[in-house]
Amino acid sequence: MSPQEKSTATTILLIRPTLKIAGGFISVCTVDRELNETEIRKLDVAGAPDHEWPGLLRLVTRELEAGHRQFVVDLRRVPWMNSRGLGRLIELWQLIGDAGGQAALVCAQGRIMTMLEISQVSLIMEPVLSVAEAVATLESEAGS
């Protein structure tokens, strides 16, 4: 395994959307097993209500091509989501899965969690409450 492949195999890409009301960007970081985050890029959000994520799917595609296989999507800073946002989330999940990657979803109790449960998307994505839980989930899936 080359140093680049080893580096991407041991890092997790953390995707954290923040709505326009709170700045309007998607922070993309690497997070290691000790939960140290290093921001690598910020992407703008657009559309109403903030569920157009221009550039995110392209970025994830590039990261998958570079060897990243583990992703955490942290929705704790997203207070609500409509069907368009849910569609974007499913599209992202499918992109990662189709490329042989793994993803974990972090979501606070409340509106987003309720929407995921009502739509039964939570049965596929199985949200957890913290980045630490997400990292542990990815580690256990990688070990099995």
Backbone bond lengths (Angstrom), bond angles and torsions (degrees), N, CA, C in turn:
res aa  C-N    CA-C-N  psi(-1)  N-CA   C-N-CA  omega(-1)  CA-C   N-CA-C  phi
1 M - - - 1.459 - - 1.529 108.26 -
2 S 1.346 116.50 129.02 1.458 120.33 -179.45 1.522 110.26 -72.73
3 P 1.359 118.40 162.30 1.466 119.88 177.71 1.531 112.35 -57.27
4 Q 1.352 117.63 -36.89 1.469 120.66 178.89 1.522 110.30 -65.61
5 E 1.336 117.72 -44.85 1.458 120.95 179.47 1.526 110.68 -64.73
6 K 1.341 117.06 -40.49 1.465 120.40 178.62 1.526 110.55 -63.66
7 S 1.339 116.77 -41.41 1.463 121.50 179.47 1.518 111.08 -62.10
8 T 1.345 117.72 -46.54 1.454 119.74 -178.74 1.515 111.50 -71.59
9 A 1.331 117.25 -26.94 1.462 120.13 179.70 1.521 111.25 -73.35
10 T 1.324 118.43 -25.32 1.457 120.81 -175.95 1.533 112.72 -102.09
11 T 1.309 117.44 -1.64 1.462 120.13 177.48 1.513 110.33 -111.59
12 I 1.290 113.97 149.82 1.460 122.00 178.01 1.522 106.43 -112.86
13 L 1.319 116.37 138.13 1.452 120.56 176.16 1.524 108.27 -90.21
14 L 1.332 116.69 123.86 1.465 123.39 -178.99 1.520 108.55 -104.55
15 I 1.326 116.73 123.58 1.462 123.37 -179.12 1.520 107.07 -113.44
16 R 1.337 116.33 120.09 1.464 120.58 -174.00 1.530 110.26 -131.06
17 P 1.351 117.96 96.45 1.468 120.12 176.94 1.528 112.00 -72.64
18 T 1.331 115.32 143.43 1.459 122.89 174.22 1.529 106.45 -129.95
19 L 1.319 117.78 126.81 1.461 120.85 -176.06 1.525 112.24 -66.55
20 K 1.351 115.24 160.96 1.471 121.13 -178.19 1.524 112.58 -56.49
21 I 1.306 116.76 -34.64 1.457 119.62 -179.03 1.531 111.24 -61.13
22 A 1.340 115.66 -23.82 1.465 120.41 179.77 1.534 111.37 -113.26
23 G 1.310 117.19 21.04 1.464 120.49 177.24 1.509 114.57 125.60
24 G 1.324 117.66 -29.39 1.450 122.09 173.97 1.509 116.41 66.34
25 F 1.320 117.36 66.48 1.454 120.31 177.17 1.526 109.48 -153.38
26 I 1.313 114.59 165.22 1.457 121.23 171.39 1.513 106.28 -115.63
27 S 1.301 116.28 116.84 1.451 121.61 177.58 1.524 107.88 -86.62
28 V 1.331 115.33 129.89 1.458 120.63 177.02 1.520 106.93 -117.08
29 C 1.314 115.84 119.42 1.468 122.64 -175.70 1.525 109.47 -127.57
30 T 1.312 114.26 160.99 1.460 118.44 163.60 1.519 105.65 -97.87
31 V 1.311 115.56 147.92 1.461 120.99 176.51 1.521 106.77 -134.67
32 D 1.328 115.15 132.01 1.463 118.53 179.80 1.525 109.73 -94.92
33 R 1.296 116.32 -179.37 1.465 121.68 -176.26 1.526 112.84 -63.78
34 E 1.335 116.94 -21.52 1.467 120.70 177.85 1.528 111.47 -91.29
35 L 1.339 116.71 7.69 1.465 125.24 177.44 1.531 113.33 71.25
36 N 1.331 117.96 21.69 1.458 121.42 173.32 1.521 108.61 -78.54
37 E 1.332 116.14 124.79 1.458 121.24 -178.06 1.523 111.00 -102.18
38 T 1.325 116.04 140.22 1.458 122.59 173.72 1.514 107.57 -130.52
39 E 1.327 116.35 113.30 1.460 119.36 -179.39 1.521 110.09 -69.36
40 I 1.331 115.21 133.12 1.461 119.11 178.21 1.521 112.39 -112.77
41 R 1.333 117.37 -21.76 1.456 118.93 -178.88 1.522 110.53 -165.79
42 K 1.320 116.11 151.07 1.459 121.89 170.35 1.518 107.73 -120.98
43 L 1.314 116.13 131.43 1.457 121.90 178.45 1.522 108.63 -115.45
44 D 1.321 116.67 142.26 1.463 120.78 177.35 1.522 110.51 -72.89
45 V 1.329 115.22 150.14 1.458 119.97 168.74 1.521 106.91 -104.32
46 A 1.308 116.26 155.19 1.456 120.12 -177.81 1.514 108.45 -146.08
47 G 1.319 115.24 178.84 1.455 120.32 176.77 1.510 111.60 80.63
48 A 1.301 113.96 171.28 1.447 119.98 178.72 1.510 106.75 -116.69
49 P 1.246 120.69 123.48 1.452 129.32 -2.44 1.539 111.81 -101.16
50 D 1.292 116.33 82.78 1.465 123.38 172.62 1.521 114.62 68.07
51 H 1.294 118.28 18.17 1.452 118.48 -175.50 1.515 113.23 -103.04
52 E 1.308 117.68 17.09 1.454 121.53 168.33 1.515 105.29 -98.51
53 W 1.300 117.19 120.29 1.459 121.65 -175.96 1.519 110.01 -114.59
54 P 1.344 115.75 68.28 1.465 118.05 -176.49 1.521 110.43 -59.65
55 G 1.296 115.37 134.16 1.455 120.17 177.07 1.512 114.71 90.35
56 L 1.335 118.98 -22.34 1.462 119.67 -175.36 1.528 111.89 -67.06
57 L 1.328 117.62 -45.83 1.460 119.39 -179.54 1.523 110.78 -64.84
58 R 1.334 117.11 -37.83 1.473 120.03 176.47 1.531 110.46 -64.16
59 L 1.323 116.55 -42.94 1.465 120.44 179.43 1.527 110.73 -62.53
60 V 1.321 117.53 -46.15 1.463 121.02 -179.92 1.529 109.76 -63.56
61 T 1.330 117.63 -39.95 1.466 120.81 176.84 1.521 110.64 -59.37
62 R 1.337 116.99 -45.53 1.472 120.77 178.62 1.528 111.18 -62.54
63 E 1.332 116.67 -41.19 1.467 120.05 179.99 1.527 110.84 -66.77
64 L 1.319 117.26 -38.31 1.465 120.23 175.92 1.523 110.25 -63.14
65 E 1.331 116.42 -42.68 1.466 120.73 178.15 1.526 111.56 -64.03
66 A 1.341 116.60 -30.17 1.468 121.23 179.28 1.534 112.42 -81.38
67 G 1.322 117.00 -4.69 1.454 119.30 176.10 1.513 115.90 110.03
68 H 1.339 118.95 -5.79 1.465 119.05 176.47 1.522 108.82 -68.43
69 R 1.298 115.93 134.71 1.463 120.47 -179.16 1.522 113.18 -126.67
70 Q 1.322 118.26 -7.70 1.460 120.20 -178.06 1.527 109.97 -122.15
71 F 1.330 114.98 130.83 1.455 121.76 -175.91 1.523 109.36 -135.14
72 V 1.318 115.63 143.77 1.462 122.19 171.87 1.520 106.63 -121.08
73 V 1.323 116.11 128.98 1.462 122.00 175.13 1.523 106.12 -107.96
74 D 1.331 115.58 114.63 1.469 122.03 -175.74 1.522 109.16 -103.86
75 L 1.332 116.84 107.00 1.465 121.99 -178.03 1.533 112.98 -100.26
76 R 1.315 117.92 16.05 1.469 118.98 -176.91 1.520 113.11 -65.68
77 R 1.331 119.03 -21.40 1.465 121.37 178.31 1.526 112.23 -94.60
78 V 1.316 116.95 9.22 1.462 122.14 178.34 1.525 107.09 -107.66
79 P 1.350 117.80 106.52 1.465 119.82 -174.42 1.524 113.93 -75.78
80 W 1.316 118.45 -22.46 1.456 120.52 178.72 1.519 109.44 -157.44
81 M 1.324 115.24 163.55 1.453 121.13 -177.42 1.520 107.63 -151.51
82 N 1.331 115.87 142.37 1.457 118.86 173.97 1.525 109.23 -103.82
83 S 1.325 117.04 -171.37 1.462 120.40 -177.27 1.525 112.07 -64.05
84 R 1.316 117.70 -29.83 1.464 120.66 177.41 1.529 110.15 -64.93
85 G 1.314 117.00 -44.45 1.465 120.90 177.45 1.516 111.30 -63.94
86 L 1.318 116.50 -40.05 1.455 120.80 177.37 1.529 110.10 -62.64
87 G 1.323 115.97 -40.45 1.465 120.26 177.19 1.517 112.27 -61.92
88 R 1.330 116.89 -40.97 1.467 120.84 178.23 1.530 110.65 -64.18
89 L 1.320 115.74 -40.53 1.461 120.80 179.38 1.533 110.60 -63.58
90 I 1.327 116.84 -44.27 1.464 121.29 178.64 1.523 110.26 -64.53
91 E 1.326 117.32 -40.62 1.466 121.73 178.31 1.537 110.69 -60.71
92 L 1.318 116.43 -43.59 1.460 121.52 178.32 1.531 110.24 -64.03
93 W 1.329 116.37 -44.98 1.464 122.15 -179.58 1.527 110.69 -59.89
94 Q 1.336 115.57 -43.57 1.456 120.73 -179.20 1.527 111.26 -66.80
95 L 1.320 117.61 -40.87 1.461 121.89 178.05 1.529 110.52 -57.64
96 I 1.324 116.21 -47.35 1.467 121.28 -179.01 1.531 110.32 -65.22
97 G 1.319 117.27 -46.94 1.459 121.31 -178.81 1.520 113.21 -64.56
98 D 1.336 116.72 -41.48 1.460 120.54 -179.44 1.531 111.75 -64.52
99 A 1.333 117.33 -25.43 1.460 121.69 179.65 1.533 111.73 -90.78
100 G 1.318 117.14 5.64 1.464 120.30 179.70 1.513 113.62 83.96
101 G 1.334 116.69 14.25 1.457 120.24 178.74 1.513 111.92 -90.30
102 Q 1.320 114.44 174.72 1.456 122.19 177.38 1.524 107.69 -125.16
103 A 1.318 115.61 145.26 1.454 120.03 177.62 1.518 109.64 -136.27
104 A 1.316 114.40 149.86 1.461 121.51 174.95 1.524 107.26 -128.22
105 L 1.304 116.30 144.02 1.459 122.24 -177.33 1.520 109.93 -111.82
106 V 1.340 115.51 129.74 1.462 121.61 175.98 1.523 106.99 -108.16
107 C 1.318 115.86 130.33 1.459 120.49 -175.33 1.527 108.77 -150.81
108 A 1.316 116.54 134.16 1.464 120.69 176.63 1.525 109.46 -76.87
109 Q 1.313 116.21 156.66 1.458 120.20 172.29 1.524 107.23 -61.52
110 G 1.310 117.83 142.58 1.459 120.62 178.62 1.514 111.43 137.64
111 R 1.339 114.87 -149.84 1.468 121.06 -172.56 1.526 114.25 -57.55
112 I 1.328 116.97 -47.22 1.467 119.95 -176.95 1.532 109.55 -64.43
113 M 1.309 116.61 -46.36 1.463 120.43 179.48 1.531 110.03 -59.80
114 T 1.319 117.01 -43.19 1.465 121.05 179.24 1.524 110.59 -61.72
115 M 1.335 117.39 -43.27 1.465 120.88 179.04 1.531 110.59 -62.36
116 L 1.315 116.41 -41.97 1.461 120.24 179.02 1.530 110.88 -63.85
117 E 1.321 116.35 -38.05 1.468 120.13 179.56 1.521 111.60 -71.10
118 I 1.339 117.31 -45.49 1.466 121.05 -179.38 1.526 110.75 -62.06
119 S 1.319 116.92 -41.24 1.470 121.24 -179.66 1.523 112.43 -79.17
120 Q 1.308 117.38 -6.69 1.456 126.23 -177.11 1.529 113.34 65.64
121 V 1.320 116.94 13.26 1.463 121.43 174.63 1.526 109.13 -66.74
122 S 1.314 117.54 -27.66 1.469 120.76 179.53 1.533 111.83 -63.07
123 L 1.330 117.73 -22.53 1.462 120.59 177.59 1.531 110.93 -69.78
124 I 1.326 117.02 -27.01 1.463 122.01 179.74 1.520 110.85 -92.06
125 M 1.322 116.44 -45.60 1.462 121.14 -174.07 1.528 113.06 -87.95
126 E 1.290 118.13 -21.61 1.460 123.72 178.13 1.527 112.89 43.77
127 P 1.332 117.90 69.39 1.467 120.66 -176.11 1.524 113.35 -62.84
128 V 1.328 114.42 148.90 1.457 122.85 174.67 1.525 107.94 -119.15
129 L 1.331 117.39 172.31 1.461 120.66 -172.17 1.524 115.09 -96.67
130 S 1.343 119.14 -9.44 1.462 119.75 -177.62 1.532 110.84 -147.63
131 V 1.320 115.34 159.94 1.461 120.81 176.19 1.529 109.70 -63.15
132 A 1.328 117.16 -37.51 1.471 120.21 178.44 1.534 110.79 -59.22
133 E 1.329 117.28 -43.68 1.467 120.62 177.51 1.526 110.74 -64.18
134 A 1.321 116.61 -39.24 1.470 120.86 179.45 1.511 111.23 -63.23
135 V 1.334 116.99 -45.22 1.458 121.25 178.69 1.536 109.89 -62.12
136 A 1.324 116.79 -42.99 1.477 120.28 178.36 1.533 110.79 -62.84
137 T 1.319 117.52 -39.24 1.456 121.75 177.56 1.519 110.95 -61.50
138 L 1.346 115.99 -46.85 1.460 119.89 179.70 1.533 111.24 -63.85
139 E 1.324 116.66 -39.48 1.474 120.11 178.70 1.522 110.47 -63.43
140 S 1.335 117.23 -42.61 1.466 119.56 -179.11 1.523 111.05 -68.39
141 E 1.334 117.98 -36.93 1.464 120.70 178.16 1.527 110.49 -68.42
142 A 1.337 117.31 -36.46 1.467 120.71 -179.77 1.519 110.39 -69.93
143 G 1.328 117.13 -29.42 1.458 121.12 -179.09 1.514 113.63 -80.72
144 S 1.345 116.33 -16.87 1.472 117.45 -177.56 1.495 113.04 -95.17
